[in-house]
Amino acid sequence: MSSTKQSPRYRFFNRDLSWLEFNRRVLSEGLDQSVPLLERMKFLAITSSNFDEFFMVRVATLKRAVRHGDAITCPSGLSPSEQLEEIDRRVRSITEQQYSCLKNELIPSLKKAGVTYAPPEEWNQQQIRAIGDLFNEEIFPVISPVRITGEESFPFICGLRLHILFSLKRPGEAEEKYALVQIPESQQRVIFIPDPGSGKIFTLLDDIILHMAENLFPGYEISEAAIFRLTRDADMGVDEQRDEDFVEAMEEIIQSRRTSRVVRLEISTRSDKLRNLIIEKLDIDTRDIYSIDGPVDLKSLMNLAVTPADKRLHDPEWQSYRPAEIDEDENLWEALQDRDILLHHPYESFDILIQLLQMASQDPRVLSIKMTLYRTSGSSPIVKSLKEAAANGKHVTAVVELKARFDEERNIRWAEELERAGVIVVYGIAHLKIHAKALMIVRREEDRIRRYVHLGTGNYNDSTAKLYTDIGLLSSNEEISQDIALVFNAITGYSNIPELRQLVMAPITLKRRLLSLIERETSRSSKDSPGLIRAKMNSLADSDIIKALYKASQEGVRIELNVRGICMLIPGIKNMSENITVVSIIDRYLEHTRLFHFQNGGNDEYYLSSADWMPRNLERRVELMFPVMQEYHKRRLSEVMTVYFNSNMKSHRLMPDGTYRRLEPESGEEPLRAQEEFHRMAYRKTEAVPVSPRREFTVRRKAPKVD
């Protein structure tokens, strides 16, 4: 259990402090000695990556709030300055644990396992020659040392890029000079060097540059060096009024992030002189300085974590299986005419969606394809299929959300590429992000036009679909299909807000519907027949939803919440939330599913959604929640929920003081690890395929400028 505690002033945990406890849980997987060594390294890298975005967005926002008056707006009652003070304490605590684990456990243990880190003082002559050749051929040509004089300010320094500041002297002269070198991102930071034995030996790119630095400054001696990295404010809003040149406005936001305020300095050096020079030249508050005893930016050690090595250093491979509800020889169009199909990724392969789009792009009966793209992969087969479909004369529309934070550049590139291929590209909606995950394929059948749809909890990204847990629904249900058609009309044209029969849409009705579902469960609950709400999501931060859950708990409703990250609700408080339990699962896959269950007096209802229970999702994004209607699928989702809430491995329970207690099997209790159990379930379903019963049956459209 974490030693840090949070005593709420009111009835809510603080959002950002709750997120820090999530990152502590991520780190706990890196500290867990039962996890394979290179997988532990992966979790240390993820912890650092998570901190980057946290500082760029959340810390930057709080600093701006302090500058603008330090007003209390958080339901927890903490002021921005109080939050920053506690954030600083917790970040330093987590970072200390992270580096202690790296130096005292992982590096020594990896060496025993045949994967050795070698700093320059341990290189042999063969390795020195190999490193010299590498430096001269591949590193030296891309490095550009920049001199710094005492009167000059520093040259521009990009955020999240490693730099080295050197102190130089000519032999026999007293005057010191300074030079700055950016460590090139074109090179992998983890570099394997010749090993006289049978193991693997690696060093770091910064080690090589430091060792060979005299080649960069002929005639000078290097007296000291400092490796550092800046994190800059990235929480900037685009000008929503610029409809005519919105793409250009987004590009300006991307550019402005590179020159924005510094919110963190990470630095590794023994030189107070260089440290103070950086602070002075960059005008950095001493409270924003994090002195690192080890490699700055552990995120880049992910390359080491995924390197091929002894199988014992990695997790055992888990295969993704073909969805058991689809027979291998079955025609997919006919299957969807017959029944809905539920997909549980990554246990069931995302390839079925890629296959569906590839079929649609080539099928002469397919007339139209419409889909949303929020985040997609670097070489996306989804985008490829959309381009091919357009080339084959189909009417293809892609809603590309340019405001997907930190994916803006990629999405602009995809949007321009799709448009050149003949796809109609829509660039979101003013003042809202389109976060819904929806696909609609219109096909001419023998007797009619039929619409096939996919709705999901995760992005159309073939890469993250192998790493994130999500659930999706394939269907040709007429009511759902009609609703999806209305949704697409609303976000791509000039339609009024649609009246939907099965789907629920944010920011129009989703929050109101969730509150009504909670209220219905509350009103039907009795001492003899208590209600039940089970919900799984990434974050819970909407104060109205939390208050409704408190009220439900007070009326005897049993509430089980599986919340991966932020949770502002306080469980287990007498006369407020004593009937609420909250757990969080951190394992090899990122838990990403949004799944909600309301008992409804025995007429159970299950919903899947793209939305977390947060103000931004419910009030400032276009999101969808959709029902799962077939009884077979309801039973399956009930089983999924049961596994999640019975899991006693890789699961953490939220305590009333804001800490998390890691669950372990009790004496005589069978171990249950949710993700491992879902993998077994997917495998077993391939052995005995179940058969679903038959079913009873203001927008931006300005194109980007193309040179």
Secondary structure, 3 states (H helix, E strand, C coil): CCCCCCCCCCCECCHHHHHHHHHHHHHHHHHCCCCCHHHHHHHHHHHHHHHHHHHHHHHHHHHHHHHCCCCCCCCCCCCHHHHHHHHHHHHHHHHHHHHHHHHHHHHHHHHHCCEEECCHHHCCHHHHHHHHHHHHHHHHHHCCCEEECCCCCCCCCCCCCCEEEEEEECCCCCCCEEEEEECCCCCCCEEEECCCCCCEEEEEHHHHHHHCHHHCCCCCEEEEEEEEEEEECCCCCCCCCCCCCHHHHHHHHHHHHCCCCEEEEEEECCCHHHHHHHHHHHCCCHHHEEECCCCCCHHHHHHHHCCCCCHHHCCCCCCCECCCCCCCCCCHHHHHHHCCEEEEECCECCHHHHHHHHHHHHCCCEEEEEEEECCCCCCCHHHHHHHHHHHCCCEEEEEECCCCCCCHHHHHHHHHHHHHCCCEEECCECCEEECCCEEEEEEECCCCEEEEEEEECCCCCCCHHHCEEEEEEEECCHHHHHHHHHHHHHHHCCCCCCCCCCCEEECCCHHHHHHHHHHHHHHHCCCCCCCEEEEEECCECCHHHHHHHHHHHHCCCEEEEEECCCECECCCCCCCCCCEEEEEECCCCEECCCEEEECHHHCCEEEEECCCECHHHHHCEEEEEEEECCHHHHHHHHHHHHHHHHCCECEEEECCCCCEEECCCCCCCCCCEHHHHHHHHHHHHHHCCCCCCCCCCCECCCCCCCC
